[in-house]
Amino acid sequence: LFGIQVISEPHLQLDDGGHEFLHDYYRRSIIAARKFLRPSVPIVLYEWTYNMEKWDDDAFPRNIYGHVLWDTHIYHFPGDDDRWISSEGGLDKAMSAYKWDLAQLRYFSSAQKGNVFVGEFSLAGPCLRAEEMRFFSSWLVDQFDFAASGTLLWTFDCSMAAWSMQKQRKYWGIDWRKIMQCSRRRNIIEGQPVALEMVGGGAWLSAQQDGSVRLVRRSSPDWWEEWIPYHYRDDAGKLKVALRSSSHCTWLSIADDGQVFQASDKAAWEEFSVVTFETEGRQ
């Protein structure tokens, strides 16, 4: 037994969306389940991305309730008057549709100490060329893995290709084993969040909603100024670091003209060399 989920996809018709009822239901469910389950066995709760902001940080502390995980399901489809097809920029449209949910997911996962996963997603919605479907599937998993603690595609096999791992492999050449395996990030060490402060203090490097990167003056860094460092060595053995925005899941990048911006993917422009120096006796 991995764990027990107490409810999936609740739809509550109450003034507050059922938040107070759900909070009390979750609390009582955890207490009841703990009569039979060790604190180390996960109890899985559920929340939609549009309700995540209603929860307090660390809503069910581990020292009181044991190991608690949060599940959510994320799907997007084009509107009645829209088409997500290759000839009409369907890939960009599909990726843009997920941005708000990904921002909610990243913040909620941070607030719940990383105990959040995406229990369902699919490739339904866009109708793209095979190479674009391969990119989209890899992009989605990368986004979910960064924002939360993993994800599961619904489902392994069924009659519709957009919902079937086996048919996606057959028709679009999607290598789910390669996408999902943790070894795709081997030799890369994820560091603790950092904030980059201007020499002299008082200003922080901030990832903006429009994709730009600016210095923002404030006494202390906010969510938008948080960056995740990734440490690794290149083929020549030199130490490198890449910085990823916690708030937008984008990479700190520098253009040919020296302009700093956010990139959606990591390449050579998002790779920085590590240079050490000594000051006041410290390295």
Backbone as JSON, one array per atom type, in Angstrom:
{
  "sequence": "LFGIQVISEPHLQLDDGGHEFLHDYYRRSIIAARKFLRPSVPIVLYEWTYNMEKWDDDAFPRNIYGHVLWDTHIYHFPGDDDRWISSEGGLDKAMSAYKWDLAQLRYFSSAQKGNVFVGEFSLAGPCLRAEEMRFFSSWLVDQFDFAASGTLLWTFDCSMAAWSMQKQRKYWGIDWRKIMQCSRRRNIIEGQPVALEMVGGGAWLSAQQDGSVRLVRRSSPDWWEEWIPYHYRDDAGKLKVALRSSSHCTWLSIADDGQVFQASDKAAWEEFSVVTFETEGRQ",
  "N": [[0.84, -1.19, 0.0], [0.72, 2.09, -1.02], [-0.52, 4.51, -0.25], [-3.5, 6.29, 0.83], [-6.11, 7.9, -0.86], [-8.38, 10.38, -0.02], [-10.42, 11.68, -1.37], [-11.37, 12.5, -4.74], [-11.27, 15.0, -7.18], [-13.31, 16.92, -6.07], [-16.45, 18.62, -6.3], [-18.0, 21.19, -5.05], [-20.93, 22.83, -4.2], [-21.04, 25.49, -2.74], [-21.0, 28.66, -0.95], [-18.34, 29.53, -0.48], [-17.03, 27.94, -2.21], [-16.79, 25.59, -0.97], [-14.61, 25.4, 0.69], [-14.18, 25.58, 3.54], [-15.72, 23.42, 4.42], [-14.35, 21.36, 3.1], [-11.81, 21.55, 4.24], [-12.34, 20.8, 6.9], [-13.33, 18.23, 6.43], [-11.06, 16.97, 5.34], [-9.32, 17.13, 7.53], [-10.64, 15.53, 9.48], [-10.72, 13.13, 8.07], [-8.02, 12.45, 7.82], [-7.31, 12.08, 10.5], [-8.98, 9.91, 11.13], [-7.99, 7.95, 9.38], [-5.41, 7.63, 10.32], [-5.67, 6.02, 12.49], [-5.29, 3.52, 11.57], [-3.15, 3.59, 9.84], [0.35, 4.02, 9.6], [2.3, 6.96, 10.47], [4.09, 7.43, 8.4], [2.93, 6.54, 6.07], [1.49, 7.82, 3.19], [-1.3, 10.04, 3.13], [-3.55, 11.09, 0.8], [-4.69, 14.13, -0.42], [-6.91, 16.36, -2.26], [-6.9, 19.09, -4.57], [-8.1, 21.67, -6.73], [-6.39, 23.74, -9.11], [-7.38, 26.36, -9.16], [-8.28, 26.81, -6.62], [-6.17, 26.66, -4.91], [-4.88, 28.82, -3.67], [-6.36, 29.33, -1.42], [-5.52, 27.88, 0.75], [-3.69, 27.58, 3.8], [-0.14, 27.95, 4.39], [1.7, 24.93, 4.61], [-0.56, 23.3, 5.35], [-1.43, 20.95, 6.67], [0.44, 19.97, 9.0], [3.27, 17.8, 9.19], [4.22, 16.82, 11.64], [1.96, 16.61, 13.11], [-0.1, 15.42, 11.57], [1.09, 13.4, 10.13], [2.46, 11.96, 7.07], [1.36, 13.81, 4.44], [0.04, 14.18, 1.23], [-0.69, 16.16, -1.7], [-2.91, 16.03, -4.42], [-3.55, 16.97, -7.81], [-5.37, 17.64, -10.85], [-4.76, 18.44, -14.21], [-5.99, 19.75, -17.11], [-6.37, 21.03, -20.43], [-8.2, 22.56, -23.09], [-8.94, 23.71, -26.42], [-10.97, 26.66, -27.08], [-14.4, 27.06, -28.26], [-14.27, 28.5, -30.66], [-11.7, 28.22, -31.52], [-8.64, 26.67, -32.66], [-6.17, 24.32, -31.99], [-3.89, 23.73, -33.86], [-1.13, 22.76, -35.94], [-0.65, 24.49, -38.15], [-1.7, 26.85, -37.28], [-0.3, 27.86, -35.14], [-0.61, 26.13, -32.98], [0.92, 24.74, -31.04], [2.17, 26.74, -29.45], [-0.15, 27.95, -28.48], [-1.27, 25.89, -26.93], [0.73, 25.51, -24.98], [0.68, 28.03, -23.76], [-1.83, 27.96, -22.58], [-1.49, 26.51, -20.28], [-0.02, 28.05, -18.53], [-1.01, 29.68, -16.38], [-2.04, 27.78, -14.56], [0.31, 26.38, -13.99], [1.79, 28.32, -12.64], [0.21, 28.64, -10.33], [0.45, 26.06, -9.32], [3.23, 25.85, -8.82], [3.58, 27.73, -6.76], [1.84, 26.74, -4.78], [2.92, 24.21, -4.29], [5.36, 24.95, -3.2], [4.41, 26.2, -0.89], [3.3, 24.04, 0.44], [5.45, 22.54, 1.16], [6.56, 21.04, -0.92], [5.0, 18.77, -1.21], [3.22, 17.93, -3.34], [1.63, 16.64, -6.24], [0.94, 16.03, -9.74], [-1.68, 14.28, -10.5], [-3.13, 13.56, -12.73], [-2.93, 14.1, -16.21], [-3.16, 14.81, -19.73], [-2.57, 14.5, -23.3], [-4.55, 15.57, -24.73], [-6.35, 18.02, -26.6], [-4.46, 19.82, -28.21], [-3.85, 19.39, -31.76], [-1.4, 18.29, -33.39], [1.65, 18.15, -35.39], [3.76, 15.2, -35.39], [6.38, 15.62, -34.35], [5.99, 17.96, -32.92], [4.16, 17.13, -31.02], [5.79, 15.4, -29.58], [7.6, 17.22, -28.5], [5.82, 18.78, -26.97], [4.84, 16.92, -25.07], [7.18, 16.3, -23.64], [7.82, 18.85, -22.71], [5.59, 19.42, -21.05], [5.84, 17.46, -18.98], [8.32, 18.2, -17.93], [7.7, 20.76, -16.97], [5.73, 20.14, -15.04], [7.23, 18.48, -13.34], [9.12, 20.28, -12.37], [7.48, 22.14, -11.08], [6.11, 20.62, -9.21], [6.03, 17.43, -7.45], [6.17, 15.42, -9.34], [4.33, 13.52, -11.87], [1.48, 11.95, -13.49], [0.37, 10.4, -16.42], [-2.86, 10.17, -17.86], [-4.15, 7.83, -19.82], [-2.61, 4.59, -19.36], [-3.35, 2.94, -21.54], [-5.86, 3.26, -23.99], [-8.69, 3.79, -26.19], [-8.33, 6.26, -27.44], [-5.81, 8.23, -28.81], [-4.69, 10.56, -27.68], [-4.98, 10.17, -25.0], [-3.63, 7.92, -24.34], [-0.77, 6.24, -23.42], [0.48, 4.09, -24.79], [-0.51, 4.29, -27.44], [0.37, 6.84, -28.08], [3.08, 6.46, -28.15], [3.17, 4.75, -30.34], [1.97, 6.2, -32.53], [3.05, 8.81, -32.47], [5.64, 8.58, -31.69], [6.52, 9.05, -29.09], [8.67, 8.78, -26.44], [8.06, 7.64, -23.58], [9.37, 6.38, -21.49], [11.93, 7.44, -21.54], [11.33, 10.15, -21.12], [10.15, 10.15, -18.58], [11.98, 8.93, -16.84], [14.17, 9.35, -14.11], [16.85, 9.47, -14.59], [17.35, 11.12, -16.71], [18.21, 13.49, -15.78], [20.61, 13.06, -14.62], [23.72, 13.61, -12.93], [23.23, 16.27, -12.57], [22.82, 18.66, -10.16], [20.39, 19.89, -8.09], [20.14, 22.89, -6.43], [19.56, 24.77, -3.33], [17.0, 27.32, -3.13], [17.86, 30.61, -4.26], [18.46, 34.16, -4.03], [19.3, 36.92, -6.04], [21.18, 39.6, -5.33], [21.86, 43.04, -5.95], [25.13, 44.44, -6.03], [25.97, 46.32, -3.27], [23.43, 46.35, -2.33], [19.8, 46.39, -1.75], [18.42, 46.01, -4.17], [17.01, 43.52, -6.3], [17.37, 40.73, -8.54], [14.78, 40.13, -10.67], [12.22, 38.05, -12.01], [10.0, 38.88, -14.44], [6.48, 39.08, -15.36], [6.13, 39.52, -18.08], [8.21, 38.26, -19.31], [10.62, 39.52, -19.17], [13.65, 40.41, -17.36], [14.42, 42.11, -14.48], [15.92, 44.59, -12.3], [14.64, 44.9, -9.15], [13.67, 47.08, -6.64], [13.53, 46.49, -3.28], [13.18, 45.74, 0.23], [13.59, 43.09, 0.94], [13.83, 39.92, -0.82], [11.14, 38.7, -2.91], [8.72, 36.21, -3.99], [9.04, 36.38, -6.77], [11.66, 36.91, -7.11], [13.07, 34.66, -6.61], [15.34, 32.11, -7.38], [16.28, 28.93, -8.72], [19.2, 27.15, -8.46], [21.06, 25.08, -10.71], [23.56, 22.77, -10.67], [26.33, 21.5, -12.48], [28.7, 19.7, -14.56], [30.4, 20.45, -17.58], [31.24, 18.92, -20.79], [33.95, 19.18, -20.8], [34.6, 19.05, -18.21], [34.34, 21.32, -16.69], [32.94, 23.37, -14.13], [29.57, 24.3, -14.1], [26.63, 26.41, -13.96], [23.12, 26.79, -13.99], [20.27, 28.9, -13.84], [17.01, 28.83, -12.66], [13.8, 30.27, -12.72], [11.74, 30.35, -9.9], [9.15, 31.28, -9.87], [8.23, 31.39, -12.53], [9.23, 29.22, -13.92], [11.13, 29.46, -15.87], [14.3, 30.0, -17.59], [17.2, 31.81, -16.66], [18.67, 33.92, -18.96], [20.98, 35.18, -21.46], [21.17, 37.41, -24.12], [22.7, 37.93, -27.41], [23.32, 40.65, -27.51], [23.74, 41.25, -24.9], [21.51, 41.6, -23.37], [19.44, 40.67, -20.67], [17.14, 38.08, -20.12], [14.19, 35.91, -19.87], [14.24, 32.49, -20.68], [12.47, 29.81, -22.26], [13.52, 27.3, -22.46], [16.54, 25.41, -21.76], [19.72, 26.12, -22.99], [22.94, 26.75, -24.49], [23.06, 29.5, -23.99], [21.93, 29.81, -21.55], [23.65, 28.91, -19.71], [26.05, 29.23, -17.21], [29.39, 29.98, -16.25], [31.25, 28.97, -13.37], [33.0, 30.94, -11.23], [35.41, 31.28, -8.81], [36.48, 33.31, -6.06], [38.4, 35.02, -3.56], [37.46, 36.83, -0.66], [37.85, 38.8, 2.11], [39.04, 36.65, 3.41], [37.4, 34.54, 2.81], [36.11, 32.08, 0.52]],
  "CA": [[0.0, 0.0, 0.0], [1.45, 3.36, -1.03], [-1.25, 5.48, 0.54], [-4.95, 6.34, 0.61], [-6.64, 9.2, -1.24], [-9.67, 10.48, 0.66], [-11.41, 12.13, -2.34], [-10.79, 12.95, -6.01], [-12.03, 15.99, -7.94], [-14.55, 17.37, -5.44], [-17.17, 19.78, -6.83], [-18.89, 21.55, -3.94], [-21.75, 24.0, -4.52], [-21.2, 26.31, -1.54], [-20.61, 30.05, -1.18], [-16.88, 29.66, -0.52], [-16.5, 26.85, -3.02], [-16.69, 24.41, -0.13], [-13.28, 25.32, 1.29], [-14.25, 25.28, 4.98], [-16.19, 22.03, 4.54], [-13.29, 20.46, 2.65], [-10.75, 21.59, 5.25], [-12.77, 19.99, 8.04], [-13.4, 16.85, 5.95], [-9.69, 16.46, 5.24], [-8.77, 16.97, 8.88], [-11.25, 14.37, 10.11], [-10.33, 11.94, 7.31], [-6.64, 12.1, 8.18], [-7.33, 11.56, 11.87], [-9.59, 8.58, 11.09], [-7.1, 7.02, 8.69], [-4.21, 7.41, 11.12], [-5.94, 4.93, 13.45], [-4.89, 2.27, 10.93], [-1.96, 3.8, 9.01], [1.51, 4.65, 10.23], [2.5, 8.34, 10.02], [4.91, 7.46, 7.18], [2.1, 6.18, 4.91], [0.84, 9.06, 2.71], [-2.73, 10.26, 2.92], [-3.57, 12.0, -0.35], [-5.8, 15.07, -0.52], [-7.05, 16.87, -3.63], [-7.35, 20.46, -4.77], [-7.99, 22.25, -8.06], [-5.44, 24.85, -9.11], [-8.05, 27.64, -8.91], [-8.57, 26.94, -5.18], [-4.95, 26.43, -4.12], [-4.51, 29.99, -2.88], [-7.19, 29.4, -0.21], [-4.95, 27.07, 1.81], [-2.55, 28.1, 4.55], [1.12, 27.25, 4.2], [1.82, 23.7, 5.4], [-1.91, 23.23, 5.9], [-1.54, 19.81, 7.58], [1.84, 19.72, 9.38], [3.64, 16.39, 9.29], [4.39, 16.4, 13.04], [0.62, 16.39, 13.68], [-0.96, 14.59, 10.72], [1.85, 12.42, 9.37], [2.8, 12.3, 5.69], [0.19, 14.21, 3.65], [0.33, 14.61, -0.14], [-1.78, 16.81, -2.43], [-3.07, 15.66, -5.82], [-4.38, 17.84, -8.65], [-5.48, 17.2, -12.24], [-4.7, 19.62, -15.07], [-6.32, 19.53, -18.51], [-6.78, 22.22, -21.16], [-8.71, 22.31, -24.43], [-9.24, 24.97, -27.11], [-12.34, 27.14, -27.02], [-15.27, 26.68, -29.38], [-13.89, 29.2, -31.88], [-10.25, 28.16, -31.65], [-8.08, 25.37, -33.04], [-4.76, 24.17, -31.65], [-3.31, 22.92, -34.91], [0.23, 23.19, -36.28], [-0.65, 25.6, -39.1], [-2.22, 28.06, -36.63], [0.42, 28.1, -33.89], [-1.26, 25.33, -31.94], [1.83, 24.39, -29.95], [2.27, 27.9, -28.56], [-1.45, 28.14, -27.82], [-1.43, 24.85, -25.9], [1.66, 25.81, -23.89], [0.2, 29.23, -23.06], [-3.02, 27.62, -21.8], [-1.09, 25.91, -19.0], [0.86, 28.93, -17.75], [-1.61, 30.12, -15.11], [-2.09, 26.62, -13.66], [1.67, 26.07, -13.57], [2.17, 29.31, -11.62], [-0.5, 28.27, -9.11], [1.03, 24.8, -8.86], [4.56, 26.1, -8.26], [3.45, 28.43, -5.48], [1.19, 25.85, -3.82], [3.88, 23.18, -3.94], [6.31, 25.57, -2.27], [3.71, 26.45, 0.38], [3.04, 22.75, 1.09], [6.76, 21.89, 1.34], [6.85, 20.12, -2.02], [4.19, 17.55, -1.14], [2.15, 18.08, -4.34], [1.91, 16.01, -7.53], [-0.12, 16.09, -10.74], [-2.13, 12.89, -10.61], [-3.69, 13.31, -14.06], [-2.88, 15.03, -17.34], [-3.18, 14.09, -21.0], [-2.16, 15.3, -24.45], [-5.76, 15.99, -25.43], [-6.45, 19.46, -26.82], [-3.81, 20.16, -29.47], [-3.77, 18.42, -32.85], [-0.14, 18.79, -33.93], [2.55, 17.2, -36.04], [4.35, 14.25, -34.44], [7.53, 16.21, -33.66], [5.48, 18.94, -31.96], [3.57, 16.37, -29.92], [6.9, 14.92, -28.77], [8.09, 18.37, -27.73], [4.78, 19.17, -26.02], [4.8, 15.94, -23.98], [8.38, 16.49, -22.84], [7.68, 20.15, -22.05], [4.61, 19.31, -19.96], [6.41, 16.7, -17.87], [9.37, 19.03, -17.34], [7.03, 21.82, -16.22], [5.1, 19.54, -13.86], [8.28, 18.0, -12.44], [9.73, 21.43, -11.7], [6.5, 22.8, -10.22], [5.61, 19.71, -8.18], [6.87, 16.26, -7.17], [5.96, 14.37, -10.31], [3.07, 13.54, -12.59], [1.01, 10.71, -14.09], [-0.5, 10.61, -17.58], [-4.08, 9.37, -17.92], [-3.93, 6.64, -19.05], [-1.62, 3.76, -20.04], [-3.86, 2.56, -22.86], [-7.3, 3.34, -24.24], [-8.95, 3.87, -27.63], [-7.99, 7.58, -27.96], [-4.36, 8.4, -28.75], [-4.3, 11.67, -26.81], [-5.08, 9.73, -23.61], [-3.04, 6.58, -24.26], [0.68, 6.17, -23.54], [0.87, 3.13, -25.81], [-0.8, 4.82, -28.78], [1.24, 8.0, -28.28], [4.35, 5.87, -28.56], [3.0, 4.15, -31.67], [1.62, 7.15, -33.58], [3.84, 10.05, -32.43], [7.02, 8.28, -31.34], [6.84, 9.62, -27.77], [9.39, 7.83, -25.6], [7.69, 7.98, -22.21], [10.38, 5.87, -20.57], [13.01, 8.43, -21.51], [10.82, 11.39, -20.54], [9.82, 10.0, -17.17], [13.03, 8.4, -15.98], [14.93, 10.35, -13.37], [18.23, 9.52, -15.05], [17.54, 12.15, -17.71], [18.84, 14.62, -15.11], [21.73, 12.59, -13.83], [24.87, 14.5, -12.86], [22.79, 17.65, -12.35], [22.45, 18.8, -8.75], [19.51, 21.03, -7.83], [20.5, 23.55, -5.18], [18.54, 25.48, -2.58], [16.63, 28.6, -3.76], [18.7, 31.76, -3.98], [18.05, 35.46, -4.56], [20.48, 37.61, -6.54], [21.1, 40.99, -4.9], [22.81, 43.96, -6.55], [26.22, 44.87, -5.17], [25.55, 47.53, -2.57], [22.17, 46.02, -1.67], [18.57, 47.14, -2.0], [17.76, 45.66, -5.42], [17.08, 42.09, -6.54], [17.08, 40.31, -9.91], [13.39, 39.67, -10.61], [11.61, 37.52, -13.23], [8.74, 39.56, -14.65], [5.42, 38.35, -16.04], [6.25, 39.7, -19.53], [9.37, 37.54, -19.81], [11.84, 40.29, -18.96], [14.33, 40.28, -16.08], [14.74, 43.47, -14.07], [16.27, 44.84, -10.9], [13.5, 45.43, -8.4], [14.12, 47.58, -5.34], [12.72, 46.17, -2.1], [14.05, 45.43, 1.38], [13.89, 41.66, 0.93], [13.32, 39.31, -2.04], [9.81, 38.09, -2.92], [8.6, 34.99, -4.8], [9.48, 36.66, -8.14], [13.12, 37.04, -7.09], [13.64, 33.38, -6.19], [15.92, 31.32, -8.48], [16.78, 27.61, -8.35], [20.44, 26.85, -9.19], [21.36, 23.7, -11.13], [25.01, 22.65, -10.8], [26.77, 20.35, -13.26], [29.96, 19.89, -15.28], [30.27, 20.27, -19.01], [32.02, 17.81, -21.34], [35.37, 19.41, -20.47], [34.76, 18.93, -16.76], [34.25, 22.63, -16.03], [31.74, 23.54, -13.32], [28.61, 25.22, -14.68], [25.4, 26.58, -13.21], [21.99, 27.41, -14.68], [19.34, 29.43, -12.85], [15.61, 28.71, -13.1], [12.89, 31.07, -11.91], [10.73, 29.59, -9.16], [7.81, 31.81, -10.14], [7.81, 31.22, -13.93], [9.79, 27.98, -14.48], [11.94, 29.86, -17.0], [15.74, 30.01, -17.33], [17.9, 33.08, -16.81], [19.39, 33.84, -20.22], [21.6, 36.41, -21.95], [21.18, 37.49, -25.57], [23.96, 38.36, -28.02], [23.59, 42.05, -27.21], [23.92, 41.41, -23.47], [20.22, 41.75, -22.68], [19.05, 39.55, -19.82], [15.71, 37.77, -20.27], [13.82, 34.55, -19.48], [14.11, 31.54, -21.78], [11.59, 28.69, -21.91], [14.3, 26.06, -22.45], [17.94, 25.65, -21.41], [20.73, 25.82, -23.98], [24.22, 27.36, -24.12], [22.87, 30.87, -23.52], [21.42, 29.77, -20.17], [24.69, 28.23, -18.95], [27.01, 30.17, -16.67], [30.59, 29.4, -15.66], [31.43, 29.26, -11.95], [34.3, 31.52, -10.95], [35.58, 31.5, -7.37], [37.47, 34.3, -5.64], [38.46, 35.17, -2.11], [37.25, 38.14, -0.1], [37.85, 38.78, 3.58], [39.44, 35.34, 3.87], [36.41, 33.53, 2.44], [36.06, 31.78, -0.91]],
  "C": [[0.88, 1.25, 0.0], [0.78, 4.37, -0.13], [-2.73, 5.41, 0.23], [-5.35, 7.76, 0.24], [-8.08, 9.3, -0.73], [-10.78, 11.0, -0.26], [-10.68, 12.56, -3.61], [-11.77, 13.88, -6.71], [-13.36, 16.39, -7.28], [-15.13, 18.61, -6.13], [-18.24, 20.14, -5.8], [-19.61, 22.85, -4.25], [-22.05, 24.79, -3.24], [-20.63, 27.69, -1.81], [-19.1, 30.23, -1.3], [-16.22, 28.59, -1.37], [-16.31, 25.57, -2.22], [-15.38, 24.29, 0.62], [-13.33, 24.93, 2.76], [-14.72, 23.85, 5.2], [-15.07, 21.06, 4.2], [-12.15, 20.41, 3.67], [-11.11, 20.7, 6.43], [-12.85, 18.51, 7.66], [-12.02, 16.23, 5.86], [-9.11, 16.21, 6.63], [-9.33, 15.71, 9.54], [-10.87, 13.07, 9.4], [-8.92, 11.49, 7.68], [-6.6, 11.47, 9.57], [-7.9, 10.14, 11.9], [-8.65, 7.56, 10.46], [-5.87, 6.68, 9.52], [-4.44, 6.37, 12.23], [-5.44, 3.59, 12.9], [-3.58, 2.38, 10.15], [-0.85, 4.48, 9.8], [1.67, 6.09, 9.7], [3.28, 8.44, 8.72], [4.12, 7.13, 5.93], [1.33, 7.42, 4.44], [-0.68, 8.97, 2.7], [-2.83, 11.37, 1.88], [-4.86, 12.83, -0.35], [-5.87, 15.59, -1.95], [-7.44, 18.35, -3.6], [-7.15, 20.87, -6.22], [-7.04, 23.45, -8.0], [-6.12, 26.18, -8.76], [-8.43, 27.84, -7.44], [-7.32, 26.84, -4.31], [-4.58, 27.6, -3.23], [-5.31, 30.12, -1.59], [-6.55, 28.69, 0.99], [-3.78, 27.77, 2.49], [-1.28, 27.34, 4.17], [1.19, 26.05, 5.13], [0.51, 23.42, 6.13], [-2.11, 22.09, 6.9], [-0.12, 19.36, 7.96], [2.13, 18.24, 9.64], [3.76, 15.93, 10.74], [3.05, 16.16, 13.73], [-0.15, 15.33, 12.9], [-0.21, 13.47, 9.98], [2.07, 12.9, 7.95], [1.53, 12.56, 4.88], [0.67, 14.7, 2.29], [-0.91, 15.26, -0.74], [-1.74, 16.38, -3.89], [-3.85, 16.76, -6.53], [-4.37, 17.29, -10.06], [-5.55, 18.43, -13.14], [-4.91, 19.22, -16.53], [-6.68, 20.87, -19.15], [-7.17, 21.85, -22.58], [-9.0, 23.65, -25.1], [-10.7, 25.36, -26.97], [-13.12, 26.76, -28.28], [-14.84, 27.29, -30.69], [-12.39, 29.16, -32.14], [-9.82, 26.75, -32.06], [-6.6, 25.37, -32.67], [-4.13, 23.23, -32.66], [-1.98, 23.55, -35.33], [0.24, 24.43, -37.17], [-1.14, 26.91, -38.5], [-1.57, 28.3, -35.27], [-0.13, 27.32, -32.72], [-0.36, 24.98, -30.77], [1.96, 25.53, -28.96], [0.98, 28.14, -27.81], [-1.63, 27.14, -26.68], [-0.52, 25.14, -24.71], [1.19, 27.02, -23.08], [-1.0, 28.92, -22.16], [-2.67, 27.09, -20.42], [-0.39, 26.87, -18.06], [0.27, 29.32, -16.4], [-1.63, 28.97, -14.11], [-0.7, 26.28, -13.13], [2.15, 27.05, -12.5], [1.5, 29.0, -10.29], [0.13, 27.02, -8.48], [2.38, 25.02, -8.21], [4.45, 26.75, -6.88], [2.85, 27.51, -4.41], [2.15, 24.76, -3.36], [4.92, 23.72, -2.96], [5.68, 25.77, -0.89], [3.47, 25.16, 1.15], [4.32, 21.89, 1.17], [7.04, 20.81, 0.3], [5.99, 18.88, -2.07], [2.98, 17.61, -2.07], [2.57, 17.34, -5.61], [0.71, 16.16, -8.45], [-0.55, 14.66, -11.03], [-2.75, 12.53, -11.94], [-3.35, 14.46, -14.99], [-2.97, 14.18, -18.59], [-2.64, 15.0, -22.09], [-3.35, 15.72, -25.28], [-5.81, 17.52, -25.51], [-5.8, 19.84, -28.12], [-3.86, 19.03, -30.48], [-2.57, 18.85, -33.7], [0.62, 17.71, -34.68], [3.26, 16.37, -34.98], [5.51, 14.87, -33.67], [7.09, 17.25, -32.63], [4.81, 18.25, -30.78], [4.67, 15.81, -29.01], [7.45, 16.05, -27.91], [7.09, 18.74, -26.64], [4.74, 18.22, -24.82], [6.0, 16.11, -23.06], [8.33, 17.8, -22.06], [6.73, 20.07, -20.87], [5.2, 18.59, -18.75], [7.49, 17.51, -17.17], [8.76, 20.13, -16.47], [6.41, 21.27, -14.93], [6.14, 19.07, -12.85], [8.94, 19.15, -11.69], [8.76, 22.06, -10.71], [6.08, 21.93, -9.04], [6.54, 18.51, -8.05], [6.63, 15.11, -8.13], [4.58, 14.42, -10.92], [2.75, 12.17, -13.17], [0.11, 11.04, -15.27], [-1.7, 9.66, -17.51], [-4.36, 9.07, -19.38], [-2.9, 5.8, -19.81], [-2.09, 3.34, -21.42], [-5.38, 2.72, -22.88], [-7.48, 3.56, -25.74], [-8.5, 5.19, -28.24], [-6.51, 7.87, -27.74], [-3.94, 9.48, -27.76], [-4.33, 11.28, -25.33], [-4.34, 8.41, -23.37], [-1.53, 6.63, -24.45], [1.11, 5.24, -24.68], [0.64, 3.67, -27.22], [0.03, 6.06, -29.08], [2.64, 7.56, -28.7], [4.27, 5.38, -30.01], [2.83, 5.2, -32.76], [2.55, 8.37, -33.63], [5.3, 9.82, -32.04], [7.45, 8.86, -30.0], [7.46, 8.53, -26.9], [9.15, 8.18, -24.13], [8.72, 7.49, -21.2], [11.51, 6.9, -20.42], [12.55, 9.72, -20.83], [10.67, 11.28, -19.03], [10.99, 9.6, -16.28], [13.86, 9.51, -15.36], [16.34, 10.51, -13.92], [18.45, 10.57, -16.13], [18.18, 13.4, -17.12], [20.04, 14.2, -14.27], [22.9, 13.57, -13.97], [24.5, 15.97, -12.75], [22.27, 17.73, -10.91], [21.6, 20.06, -8.59], [19.84, 21.61, -6.46], [19.31, 24.18, -4.48], [18.23, 26.82, -3.26], [17.56, 29.72, -3.32], [18.02, 33.02, -4.52], [19.32, 36.22, -4.92], [20.35, 39.1, -6.25], [22.19, 41.82, -5.57], [23.9, 44.32, -5.54], [25.85, 46.23, -4.56], [24.2, 47.38, -1.89], [21.0, 46.86, -2.14], [17.85, 46.82, -3.29], [18.03, 44.19, -5.74], [16.73, 41.78, -8.0], [15.73, 39.58, -9.91], [12.9, 39.2, -11.97], [10.21, 38.1, -13.38], [7.76, 38.72, -15.46], [5.56, 38.42, -17.56], [7.47, 39.02, -20.13], [10.69, 38.29, -19.65], [12.43, 39.98, -17.58], [14.81, 41.66, -15.68], [15.25, 43.48, -12.63], [15.09, 45.5, -10.23], [13.98, 45.84, -7.01], [13.1, 47.24, -4.26], [13.67, 45.7, -1.0], [14.46, 43.97, 1.42], [13.27, 41.03, -0.31], [11.95, 38.67, -1.85], [9.87, 36.82, -3.77], [9.19, 35.18, -6.2], [11.0, 36.76, -8.23], [13.82, 35.74, -6.68], [14.09, 32.58, -7.43], [16.45, 30.0, -7.94], [18.06, 27.35, -9.14], [20.57, 25.36, -9.51], [22.85, 23.62, -11.44], [25.37, 21.39, -11.58], [28.11, 20.68, -13.9], [29.74, 19.64, -16.76], [31.18, 19.13, -19.48], [33.51, 17.94, -21.03], [35.64, 19.33, -18.97], [34.69, 20.23, -16.0], [32.91, 22.78, -15.32], [30.85, 24.62, -13.93], [27.39, 25.34, -13.76], [24.36, 27.23, -14.12], [20.97, 27.8, -13.62], [17.92, 29.42, -13.42], [14.7, 29.46, -12.15], [11.86, 30.19, -11.21], [9.33, 30.01, -9.55], [7.31, 31.52, -11.55], [8.34, 29.96, -14.59], [10.62, 28.25, -15.73], [13.4, 29.93, -16.59], [16.31, 31.4, -17.54], [18.82, 32.98, -18.03], [19.95, 35.2, -20.62], [21.67, 36.36, -23.47], [22.54, 37.96, -26.08], [24.34, 39.78, -27.65], [23.75, 42.33, -25.71], [22.64, 41.58, -22.69], [19.88, 40.49, -21.9], [17.55, 39.33, -19.93], [15.45, 36.35, -19.77], [13.66, 33.68, -20.73], [13.26, 30.35, -21.34], [12.34, 27.37, -21.83], [15.76, 26.41, -22.17], [18.84, 25.2, -22.54], [22.02, 26.51, -23.54], [24.07, 28.76, -23.54], [22.39, 30.92, -22.07], [22.44, 29.1, -19.24], [25.74, 29.24, -18.51], [28.2, 29.42, -16.07], [30.69, 29.83, -14.2], [32.86, 29.74, -11.74], [34.39, 31.8, -9.46], [36.65, 32.55, -7.11], [37.39, 34.46, -4.13], [38.23, 36.62, -1.73], [37.12, 38.01, 1.4], [38.14, 37.36, 4.1], [38.48, 34.23, 3.55], [36.41, 33.33, 0.93], [34.63, 31.85, -1.39]]
}
